[in-house]
Amino acid sequence: MLLLARILTAAVAALHLYFLLLEMFLWTRPLGLKTFRNTPEKAEITRVLAANQGLYNGFLAAGLLWAAVSARHDLALFFLGCVVVAALYGAYSVNRRIFFVQGVPALAALTAVFWA
């Protein structure tokens, strides 16, 4: 179960690295526009805000990788909990889809960490 917990935690970290790339570097590009259902005009106006959000996703990814590599349950629980809270808020304030993309994988990893 420990191996599964580490793999799932690393997978959530990989998701957040992908979000970092989308928000910091691809926000105004076709993939970013399609992913976030933005117009080029809206994407350009919100580009700096998205980059800031991407940076925070990078911090989450770094913490999750730290937890996965070190096999520290306390770190994994903290950073995965942060992801779940962010997913709940995103689902409430932006789109419910966010919970399924971010929250469900984090909950799966949390469950594995808890039982490891």
TIDRENPA-236083 format. One record per atom (N, C-alpha, C, O): x, y, z; residue in one letter. Coordinates in pm, whole numbers, padded with zeros to 5 digits, always signed. Example, Ala and Ser with C-alpha at 12.3 -4.5 7.8 and 13.67 -1.06 7.14 Angstrom:
REM TIDRENPA-236083
+01319-00569+00780a/+01230-00450+00780a/+01320-00330+00780a/+01424-00332+00846a/+01285-00225+00708s/+01367-00106+00714s/+01290+00003+00787s/+01341+00114+00804s/
***
This chain:
REM TIDRENPA-236083
+00082-00120+00000m/+00000+00000+00000m/+00086+00126+00000m/+00047+00229-00056m/+00204+00118+00063l/+00294+00234+00064l/+00336+00272-00078l/+00340+00390-00111l/+00367+00173-00161l/+00407+00200-00299l/+00292+00266-00375l/+00314+00362-00449l/+00171+00217-00357l/+00055+00276-00422l/+00035+00420-00377l/+00005+00508-00458l/+00050+00446-00248a/+00036+00582-00195a/+00138+00675-00258a/+00105+00787-00296a/+00261+00630-00270r/+00366+00711-00330r/+00340+00737-00478r/+00362+00847-00528r/+00294+00634-00548i/+00265+00649-00691i/+00150+00746-00712i/+00158+00834-00798i/+00043+00732-00636l/-00072+00822-00650l/-00037+00965-00612l/-00083+01059-00677l/+00044+00982-00509t/+00088+01116-00469t/+00172+01178-00580t/+00156+01296-00611t/+00261+01100-00639a/+00343+01149-00750a/+00256+01182-00872a/+00284+01277-00945a/+00151+01103-00894a/+00060+01131-01006a/-00013+01264-00986a/-00030+01340-01081a/-00055+01292-00864v/-00119+01421-00835v/-00017+01534-00856v/-00052+01641-00906v/+00107+01511-00817a/+00212+01609-00841a/+00229+01634-00991a/+00242+01749-01034a/+00229+01528-01069a/+00243+01542-01215a/+00127+01623-01273a/+00148+01705-01363a/+00006+01599-01224l/-00109+01680-01268l/-00084+01828-01242l/-00112+01913-01327l/-00032+01858-01124h/-00011+01999-01090h/+00106+02060-01167h/+00107+02181-01191h/+00203+01981-01205l/+00307+02031-01295l/+00246+02063-01432l/+00283+02162-01496l/+00155+01979-01476y/+00085+02005-01602y/+00003+02134-01592y/+00001+02214-01686y/-00066+02153-01480f/-00142+02278-01461f/-00049+02398-01463f/-00083+02503-01518f/+00069+02384-01401l/+00168+02492-01405l/+00202+02527-01549l/+00201+02644-01586l/+00231+02427-01630l/+00264+02452-01771l/+00150+02520-01844l/+00171+02617-01918l/+00029+02471-01824l/-00087+02531-01890l/-00107+02676-01848l/-00130+02762-01933l/-00098+02703-01720e/-00131+02837-01670e/-00017+02937-01687e/-00042+03055-01709e/+00105+02892-01677m/+00218+02986-01687m/+00266+03007-01830m/+00308+03117-01866m/+00261+02902-01911f/+00325+02910-02042f/+00231+02889-02161f/+00262+02931-02272f/+00118+02826-02140l/+00029+02793-02252l/-00107+02862-02242l/-00196+02832-02322l/-00124+02951-02148w/-00253+03016-02122w/-00311+03081-02247w/-00431+03068-02273w/-00229+03150-02324t/-00277+03222-02442t/-00257+03143-02572t/-00285+03194-02680t/-00209+03020-02561r/-00186+02933-02677r/-00309+02846-02700r/-00395+02836-02613r/-00318+02783-02817p/-00438+02703-02847p/-00474+02599-02740p/-00592+02585-02706p/-00376+02525-02688l/-00407+02424-02587l/-00463+02488-02459l/-00561+02438-02403l/-00403+02597-02414g/-00454+02667-02296g/-00592+02725-02319g/-00678+02717-02231g/-00614+02785-02436l/-00746+02841-02467l/-00852+02733-02468l/-00962+02752-02414l/-00821+02619-02528k/-00917+02509-02535k/-00942+02448-02397k/-01057+02423-02360k/-00835+02426-02321t/-00848+02363-02190t/-00936+02447-02097t/-01023+02393-02028t/-00912+02577-02096f/-00984+02664-02003f/-01103+02735-02067f/-01167+02821-02006f/-01133+02697-02191r/-01248+02753-02262r/-01247+02905-02262r/-01347+02970-02231r/-01130+02960-02296n/-01111+03105-02300n/-01109+03156-02442n/-01077+03084-02535n/-01143+03282-02456t/-01119+03352-02583t/-00979+03410-02577t/-00925+03430-02468t/-00919+03437-02691p/-00785+03500-02689p/-00785+03633-02612p/-00688+03665-02544p/-00891+03709-02623e/-00900+03838-02555e/-00902+03821-02403e/-00829+03888-02330e/-00986+03731-02357k/-00996+03707-02213k/-00865+03648-02159k/-00821+03683-02050k/-00805+03559-02236a/-00679+03498-02193a/-00569+03604-02179a/-00490+03599-02085a/-00564+03695-02270e/-00461+03800-02263e/-00482+03889-02142e/-00386+03929-02076e/-00607+03921-02112i/-00637+04006-01997i/-00602+03936-01865i/-00558+04001-01770i/-00622+03805-01859t/-00602+03730-01735t/-00468+03656-01730t/-00444+03577-01638t/-00381+03681-01826r/-00254+03609-01838r/-00170+03614-01711r/-00118+03511-01669r/-00155+03730-01650v/-00072+03744-01531v/-00134+03671-01412v/-00063+03608-01333v/-00265+03680-01398l/-00333+03607-01290l/-00316+03456-01307l/-00293+03385-01209l/-00327+03409-01430a/-00310+03265-01455a/-00168+03220-01424a/-00148+03112-01368a/-00070+03303-01459a/+00069+03267-01430a/+00091+03257-01279a/+00163+03168-01233a/+00031+03348-01204n/+00042+03342-01058n/-00022+03213-01005n/+00034+03148-00916n/-00135+03179-01057q/-00203+03056-01018q/-00117+02934-01054q/-00109+02838-00978q/-00054+02939-01170g/+00034+02830-01211g/+00151+02813-01117g/+00193+02700-01089g/+00204+02924-01069l/+00315+02918-00975l/+00273+02845-00847l/+00349+02764-00794l/+00155+02874-00798y/+00104+02804-00680y/+00087+02655-00707y/+00115+02573-00619y/+00042+02620-00826n/+00034+02478-00861n/+00171+02414-00861n/+00185+02297-00826n/+00272+02489-00899g/+00409+02438-00892g/+00453+02412-00750g/+00521+02314-00723g/+00415+02500-00658f/+00449+02479-00517f/+00380+02353-00463f/+00439+02277-00387f/+00254+02333-00502l/+00185+02210-00462l/+00257+02088-00517l/+00276+01989-00447l/+00296+02095-00643a/+00367+01982-00706a/+00497+01953-00633a/+00531+01837-00609a/+00571+02058-00598a/+00698+02039-00527a/+00675+01970-00393a/+00749+01878-00357a/+00575+02014-00319g/+00545+01952-00191g/+00500+01808-00205g/+00537+01722-00125g/+00420+01782-00307l/+00374+01645-00330l/+00489+01553-00370l/+00495+01438-00326l/+00579+01604-00453l/+00696+01524-00490l/+00785+01498-00370l/+00837+01387-00352l/+00803+01598-00287w/+00880+01583-00164w/+00819+01471-00078w/+00889+01385-00026w/+00687+01476-00065a/+00617+01374+00015a/+00632+01236-00046a/+00654+01138+00026a/+00621+01226-00178a/+00629+01096-00244a/+00769+01037-00235a/+00785+00918-00209a/+00870+01119-00257v/+01008+01071-00255v/+01052+01034-00113v/+01120+00933-00093v/+01013+01114-00017s/+01055+01090+00121s/+00965+00990+00194s/+00998+00945+00304s/+00850+00956+00133a/+00751+00867+00195a/+00705+00919+00330a/+00679+00841+00422a/+00695+01051+00342r/+00647+01112+00467r/+00497+01132+00458r/+00447+01213+00380r/+00426+01057+00541h/+00281+01062+00541h/+00228+01199+00581h/+00129+01246+00527h/+00295+01264+00677d/+00247+01394+00722d/+00250+01496+00609d/+00156+01574+00593d/+00356+01495+00530l/+00365+01587+00416l/+00261+01553+00311l/+00194+01642+00258l/+00247+01426+00281a/+00149+01384+00181a/+00008+01425+00223a/-00068+01479+00143a/-00026+01400+00348l/-00160+01437+00397l/-00183+01588+00388l/-00291+01632+00349l/-00082+01666+00424f/-00096+01811+00419f/-00115+01860+00276f/-00211+01931+00247f/-00024+01822+00186f/-00031+01874+00049f/-00151+01818-00027f/-00213+01891-00105f/-00185+01692-00007l/-00305+01637-00071l/-00430+01704-00015l/-00525+01728-00089l/-00431+01734+00114g/-00542+01808+00173g/-00556+01946+00111g/-00668+01992+00085g/-00444+02012+00086c/-00447+02143+00019c/-00509+02132-00120c/-00587+02218-00161c/-00474+02026-00192v/-00530+02005-00326v/-00681+01984-00317v/-00756+02039-00398v/-00726+01905-00221v/-00870+01881-00207v/-00944+02011-00176v/-01049+02038-00234v/-00890+02091-00086v/-00954+02219-00053v/-00958+02310-00177v/-01061+02372-00205v/-00848+02317-00249a/-00845+02399-00372a/-00946+02346-00474a/-01012+02425-00542a/-00957+02215-00486a/-01053+02157-00580a/-01197+02187-00539a/-01280+02218-00624a/-01225+02180-00411l/-01360+02213-00363l/-01393+02359-00390l/-01503+02391-00435l/-01297+02447-00364y/-01322+02589-00390y/-01337+02615-00539y/-01424+02692-00581y/-01252+02553-00619g/-01263+02568-00764g/-01397+02518-00817g/-01457+02580-00904g/-01442+02407-00764a/-01572+02353-00805a/-01685+02447-00767a/-01781+02465-00842a/-01674+02506-00650y/-01775+02601-00603y/-01773+02731-00682y/-01878+02783-00719y/-01654+02785-00707s/-01643+02919-00762s/-01628+02926-00913s/-01654+03031-00973s/-01585+02816-00977v/-01559+02822-01121v/-01640+02717-01197v/-01726+02750-01278v/-01610+02588-01170n/-01673+02482-01246n/-01660+02351-01168n/-01553+02320-01117n/-01767+02276-01159r/-01765+02149-01085r/-01665+02049-01143r/-01617+01961-01072r/-01635+02064-01269r/-01538+01976-01335r/-01403+01976-01264r/-01332+01876-01264r/-01368+02089-01203i/-01241+02102-01132i/-01231+01998-01021i/-01123+01942-00998i/-01340+01972-00953f/-01335+01873-00845f/-01297+01735-00899f/-01221+01662-00836f/-01351+01701-01014f/-01324+01567-01070f/-01182+01557-01125f/-01120+01451-01118f/-01131+01665-01180v/-00996+01664-01238v/-00889+01669-01128v/-00789+01599-01136v/-00911+01752-01025q/-00810+01770-00919q/-00845+01696-00791q/-00760+01631-00731q/-00969+01705-00749g/-01007+01653-00618g/-01013+01502-00610g/-00967+01443-00512g/-01069+01439-00711v/-01084+01293-00706v/-00947+01223-00703v/-00929+01133-00621v/-00851+01261-00789p/-00719+01197-00777p/-00654+01222-00640p/-00590+01133-00585p/-00670+01343-00587a/-00613+01373-00456a/-00680+01291-00346a/-00613+01243-00255a/-00811+01273-00355l/-00881+01189-00256l/-00836+01043-00266l/-00823+00976-00164l/-00813+00995-00386a/-00763+00858-00403a/-00625+00844-00339a/-00597+00746-00270a/-00540+00943-00363a/-00406+00940-00303a/-00414+00952-00151a/-00342+00883-00080a/-00502+01040-00102l/-00520+01054+00043l/-00562+00922+00107l/-00512+00883+00212l/-00654+00854+00041t/-00700+00725+00093t/-00585+00625+00100t/-00568+00554+00199t/-00506+00620-00006a/-00393+00527-00008a/-00290+00563+00099a/-00236+00474+00165a/-00264+00692+00116v/-00168+00735+00220v/-00221+00700+00357v/-00147+00652+00443v/-00348+00722+00379f/-00408+00693+00509f/-00396+00545+00543f/-00371+00511+00659f/-00415+00456+00446w/-00410+00313+00470w/-00270+00254+00461w/-00250+00137+00495w/-00174+00332+00416a/-00036+00280+00402a/+00032+00265+00537a/+00147+00223+00543a/
***
